[in-house]
């Protein structure tokens, strides 16, 4: 009798421990449930070790913050969204944008993590982009749409003023892994459901990246799924238009990196209200842009001249040099203008992981026609030159030579 009672007691204890463990895992926002039981929505929810690690790493970095960004524009999605990077590479300037993209996620995964990753931030707008991973797991277009509709309904219920932007699912490769017909079905359901909904804006992003066959354009999505820097510039342009229409922001874009010279830089002089350097100088200017090089980038140089014509300038990037004569069509006197050079002209043909731009600017021997440089920006779209006054003099860049003054040099002037 005692032995039977002991067995029963041990059994109950084990059940309680196991039940507690299951409940704890289900309530742990950093863990993916082991089964679909109780998980909202339908369709695939990835559970590979790799994806569990990405899910936990990304979400722990957000959920462990003591202060969560409020009243922001939240981008919710998969690796395509994560690819903006957390600083959105400057594409949205001073707008309060927050990245909640997780590589490998599905529409059901977005629905599962919606409360902690989005609703707790009380955003003023949410941008949704998803679908590629669902289709890779053989889900149908209707499944993606139904999960996104559940997300939209939850967002509407959470706030009556929140703006909701649903981006059409991007095109992919011309094969059956992510069928073109299923992507088009998702987007058709978006249009049919929310065409006249004042709370929801459907962003026409599919056609931005699709060729005549309905598949993705390699020049913007080189692996046929993920945008390169030029692709993100196109997407950003579409988002800016929507943000302006919804009164979410003025649409200003910042460069990816920049150096604007100031009174705190050694040997800098003031000319026409701007600090900078005459190119009639013995030693090259040297600076570093701490951004991974890739072909869609351009280096933009701000020149000030007396007659709109700059003498030949030698520019070296990562050891590759070219000489060119910038010129302005501006009739202002003295002209102030930007001259942009694609980095592909310096032999950059692919993304260089963990690399940077090492830049030298000098005057070749001979012609010493007056020219004055006041700044350098790294851009991928002309819109990143429109903002004249940036929040800092440098961003993701270092001015290596002559360099910035030390604190003692600043105090001694």
N, C-alpha and C positions, 0 to 999 in steps of 0.2 A: 504493500500500500504506500509506504513511504517512498519506495523506489518509483512507483507510478506518479506520485505527486511531484517527485523531484524532476522526472522527465517532463511532466506538464509544465512545471515552473520554468525549466530551461527553455522549453519550446516557446512559451509566451514571451520570455525575455528576448530570445533571438528574433522573434517576429517584431517585437517593439523596436529593437535596434535597427533591423533591416528597414522597417517602415519609416523610422525616423530618418535613415539615410536617404531613402528614396524621396521623401518629402523635402529634405534639405536640398537635394540636388535639383528638384523641380523648382524650388524657391530661389535657387542661386542664379542670379542673372548672368554669371560668367560661365555657366554650364549649359550645354545643349541637351534637352531632354532625350533620353535613350529610346523613347518610343513616341509615336504620334498621338498617343492618348492624351487628351486635354489640350493639345496644341491647336490654336485657332487656324482657320483656313484649310487649304487642301494642297496636295502636290508635294514635291520633294523638299526635304529639309536635310541638308548635308551633315554628315556625322563622321567624316574621315578625321584621322588624327591631325592631319595638316590643317583642315578647316577649323577644328576645335581650338587649335593653337592660335590661329589668326583671330578667330572670334573672341577668345579670351584676352589676347593681347590688346586688340583695338578697344574692346569694351571696358577693360579695366582702366585704361588710360583716361577714359571719359568719366566713368562712374566713381572713380576714386578722387576726383577733384572736389575740393571743398566748396568752390564757387562754380556754379554752372552758368554758361552764357544764356541770358534771357532776352526775349524780344528780338530774336535773330532770324535769319533766313537759313533754314536747315536743308542741306542736300542729303537725301536718303537714297542709298542704292548699293551697288556691288563694287567690283574693282574699277569699273568705268568712273564711278563717282569718287572712289578712294584715290584715283589717279590725279584728281585736281591737286592733291596734297592738302595738308591742313591749313596752309596759308593761301591756298587757291592761286599760288604763283603770281599774286598781284592783280589778277584779272578783274577783281571786283573792288579794287581800291580800298576805301575806308568803310565800305558796307560791312555790317556785322553778319558775316556768313560763317556757317559751321558745317564741317564735313562729318557725315555719319555714314560713310560708305565702308563696306567690308568686302574684301576680295573673296569671290566664290559664293557670295550670298544669293539666295533666291527670294522670290516674292513672299513666300511663307516665312522665311527668316526675317524679312523686314517687318512683317506683321507681328511676329513673336517679340521682337525687341522694340517695337514702337513705343510702349509706355516709358521705359527708362531712357531710351536714346533720343526720343523726340518730344513726347508729351510733357515730360518733366521740365523741359526747357521753355515751355510756353512760347513757342516761336510765333512770329507775326506772319511767317510764310514757310511753306515746305515745298521743296522741289523733289519729285520722285522720278527715278529712272531705273528700270529693272527689266529682266526678262531673258537675257542671254543664257544664264545658268539654268533656269527652269527648262528651257528648250534643250539644252545639252543633256539634261536628265530625262529627256523624252516626255516632258509635260506638254499638254496642249495649250494653244493660245488662250482658250477660254479659262483655263486654270489660272494663268497669270492675271488675266483681266479680273476675275472674281476676287483674287487676293488683293489686288490694287484697289478694287472697289471697297472692300472691307476696310482697307487703310484709310481711304478717303472718307468713308462714313465715320470712322473713329475720330478723324481730325475735325470733321464738321461738328461732331458731338462735343468735342473738347472745347472748341471756341467758335463763336458766331462771327468773329471778325477775321479769323485766319485766312490768308490767301493760299490756295492750293494749286500747284503747277505740276501737271503730269506730262513728262516728256515722252514722246513716242519712243518705243523701243528702237534702238539703233539697228541698222542692217548689219549682217555678218557675211561670212563667206558664201559663195554660190554652191553650197552642197546641202546634204540632208542632215548634217549634224545640228544645225540650227536653221530649219527650213524657212526660206523666204516667205512662203505662203502663211506659215504660222505667225511670223513677225507682222506681216500685213494684217492678219486677222486681229491680233492684239490692238493694233493701232486703229483699225476700223471700229472696234468695240469702244475704244476710248472716245473717238469722234462721235459715234452714235449716242453714247450715254451722256456726254458732258458738253455737247456743242452749244446748248442753250442754258447751261448752268452758270449763273453769275458768280458762284463761289469757286469754280474750277476753271483753270485755263489749261488747255491742251497745247503743248508746245510742239510745233511741226518740225521736229528734229530728224525724222527719218529721211526726208528728202535732202537734207543738208549733206548727208553722208552716203547716199545711194546712187549707184550708177543706173544705166538704162535697163540692166538686167535685174534690178532690185537688190543686188548685193552691194557690199560696202566698197567705197573707193579706197584703194591702197595708199593713195597720196595723203589721205587724212587718217586712215585706220590701217597702218602698215601690216599688222597681224590679222586684219580683217575684223577685229573686235574692239581693240583699244585705241583711242585717239592718240596721235602724237601731239606735239606742241601746237602745230597748225590746226589740228582738229579741235583742240580745246579752245583755241582762239575763235574758231567758227561757232562753237557751242556758246562761248561767253558772249559773243555778239548777239546771238538769239536771246539769251537770258537778259541781257541789258535792255533790249527793246521791251520785253515783257515787264521787267522791273519798273521801267519808266511808266509804262501804261497803267500799272497797278499802284503807282506812287510809292514804290518800295525803295527807290534810290535814283540818283541822277545819272547813273550809267558811266561814271568816270572809271577808267582803268589805270592802274599803276603799272610801271615796267616790272619785269621780273627781278631786275637788279639795277642799281644806278650809283653813279658818283657825280655829285654837283659840287664844284669847288667853292670854297668859302674863305672868309678872312682867317679862319683857323688853320688853313693849309700853308705850308712853308712856300715862300716866294710868290704866292698868289697876289695878283694886282687887280685893282678895280677898273673896269672899262665899261662905259655905257650902262652903269648900274649893276653889272655882273662881275663876280670874282672869277678869275681864271688865269690863263697863261698865254702869253705871246709865243707863237711857234718859232720865233726868231731867238732860240735859246740853244745852248750848247749840248744839253743832255736830254734824252727822251723822258717823257712822262711815262710812268709805269703804274699799272693798277691791275687788280685781280677781281673778276666777277666769280663769286663762289656759287655757281650754278652749273649743273651738268650740261656740257655742250650737246646740242642736237641740231640737225639741219634746218629746222623751221625758225631758228632764232635769227635776229638781225642785231647788229651793233649800230646804234645811232649816236652821232657826234653833233654837238651843238656848237655852231660857229658864229662868230661875230666879225664882220669885215666892214671896210669903208665903202667898197664898191660892189659887193656881192660876189666877188671872185676870190677864191682861196688858191694860193700857190700849191704845187704838188705836196702832198703829205704822205709820209711813209707810216703805215700801220702794220704792226706785227701782232699776230694772234697765235699763241702756242707755237712760236717758232716759224710760222709761215707768214711771209710779208707780201704786201702789195703797195703800190704807189698810185695815188689817184688825186685828181683835182676837183674837190667839191665846189659846187656853184649854186647860187640862189636865184630863184625867179621872183623873189620878194622885192618890192620897190621901196621898202622902208629904208631910211638912212640913219645910222648905218644898219645894214641888213642883219637880222638874227634868224638863223635857219638851222634845220636838222638835216643831216645827210646820213642815210641808212645804208648799210652794207650787209647783205646776206652772209652768214658765217660759212656757208658752203663755198664762198670764194676763197676761204682760207683752208680748204681741204677737209672740212668737217662734213662727213657723209653719213654718219650714224651717231646714235646717242652714245656718249662716252660716260659710262657709269663711274661715279666717284671722281669725275674730272672737274675742271674749272677753266675759265678763260683768263689767260695771262696776256695782258695787252701792253704794247709799247707804242707810243705816238711820238713821231719826230719829224724833223724837216730834212729832206735830202739835201745833199750838198748842192750849192749853186744858188738857185732862185731864193731870195729871202723876202719875197712879197709879204706884206703884213697879214697875219691871220691870228685870230684869238679864239681859244677853245674854252668853253665854260662848263661842259658836262658831257657825260657818256651814259647812255642807257642801253640795257639789253631788253629787246622787245620781240614780239612775234606778230604784232598788229599795229598799224598806224595809229589806232585809237590810244595806244599807250604813250603817245607823244602829246596828247591834247592837254593834259593836266600840267600847267606851268609850275605851280607851287606844290612840291611833294612834302610829305610830313617830316622827312629827315633829309640830311644832306647826302648820306650814303645808306644803302640797303643791300645786304648780301654782297658786299664788295669792300675791298680795302684799297686805299690809295698808298701805293708802295713807295713811290718817289716822285717829287721830293718828300711827299708824305704829310701827314697831319702834325701840327705842332704839339709838343708835349705841354703838360699843364704849366710847367715853369716858363716855357716860351710864351704861352698865352698871357700869363700874369706879368711878364716883363715888358709887354708892348706899351 
